[in-house]
Amino acid sequence: MLHLIEEYLTGYPAYAGAVTGHAMNLSMFLGPNTLFVVIMALLTGWAAKTRNPGAIFWMLAWAAGNEFWNFIYPLITVPAHDRPSH
């Protein structure tokens, strides 16, 4: 959650709008990010409650997948647009 607050306060929605050519209003920013946090919380609760290897795998896979794209997107867009992401 802190990362989402940091992204919003440092201007990421404006950057994403400039890069994609489509404005990113608050609901467009919060919708997918809220969904990510809710899914992460549910998977974490499932893994913590059951200690099931499958639950732990899906929790880690969800987190790793999102962190991967959170790394790749600026890796591509920052050099392509010659400006920092936020």
C-alpha positions in Angstrom: 0.0 0.0 0.0 2.8 2.4 0.8 4.2 1.9 -2.7 0.9 2.9 -4.2 0.7 6.0 -2.1 4.3 6.9 -3.1 3.5 6.3 -6.8 0.4 8.5 -6.6 2.0 11.3 -4.7 5.1 11.4 -6.9 3.0 11.8 -10.1 3.0 8.3 -11.6 -0.6 8.7 -13.0 0.4 11.8 -15.0 3.5 10.0 -16.3 1.5 7.0 -17.4 -1.0 9.3 -19.1 1.8 11.1 -20.9 3.5 7.8 -22.0 0.3 6.0 -23.2 -1.6 9.0 -24.4 -4.6 8.1 -22.2 -5.3 10.1 -19.0 -5.1 8.1 -15.8 -7.6 9.5 -13.4 -7.7 8.5 -9.7 -10.3 5.7 -10.2 -8.2 4.3 -13.1 -5.1 4.3 -10.9 -6.9 2.9 -7.8 -9.0 0.3 -9.4 -6.4 -2.1 -10.7 -4.0 -1.3 -7.8 -6.8 -2.0 -5.2 -7.5 -5.3 -6.9 -3.9 -6.2 -6.7 -3.8 -5.5 -3.0 -7.0 -7.4 -2.3 -5.8 -10.4 -4.2 -2.4 -10.3 -2.4 -4.1 -10.0 1.0 -6.4 -13.0 0.2 -3.5 -15.1 -1.0 -1.4 -14.1 2.0 -4.2 -15.0 4.4 -4.8 -18.3 2.7 -1.1 -19.1 2.9 -0.7 -18.0 6.5 -3.8 -19.9 7.6 -3.2 -23.2 5.8 0.6 -23.3 5.4 -0.3 -25.2 2.2 2.6 -25.3 -0.3 0.1 -24.6 -3.1 -1.2 -21.5 -1.3 2.4 -20.3 -0.6 3.3 -20.9 -4.2 0.3 -18.8 -5.5 1.0 -16.0 -3.0 4.6 -15.8 -4.1 3.8 -16.2 -7.8 1.3 -13.3 -7.6 3.7 -11.1 -5.8 6.6 -12.0 -8.1 4.6 -11.5 -11.3 3.5 -8.0 -10.2 7.0 -7.0 -9.1 8.3 -8.3 -12.4 6.0 -6.0 -14.4 6.6 -3.1 -11.9 10.3 -3.4 -12.9 9.8 -4.1 -16.7 7.4 -1.2 -17.4 9.8 1.6 -16.4 12.8 -0.3 -17.7 11.2 0.1 -21.2 9.3 3.4 -21.0 12.0 5.5 -19.3 14.6 5.1 -22.0 11.9 5.2 -24.7 10.5 8.5 -23.6 13.7 9.9 -22.1 12.2 10.9 -18.8 12.0 9.4 -15.3 8.8 7.5 -14.5 8.1 9.7 -11.4 
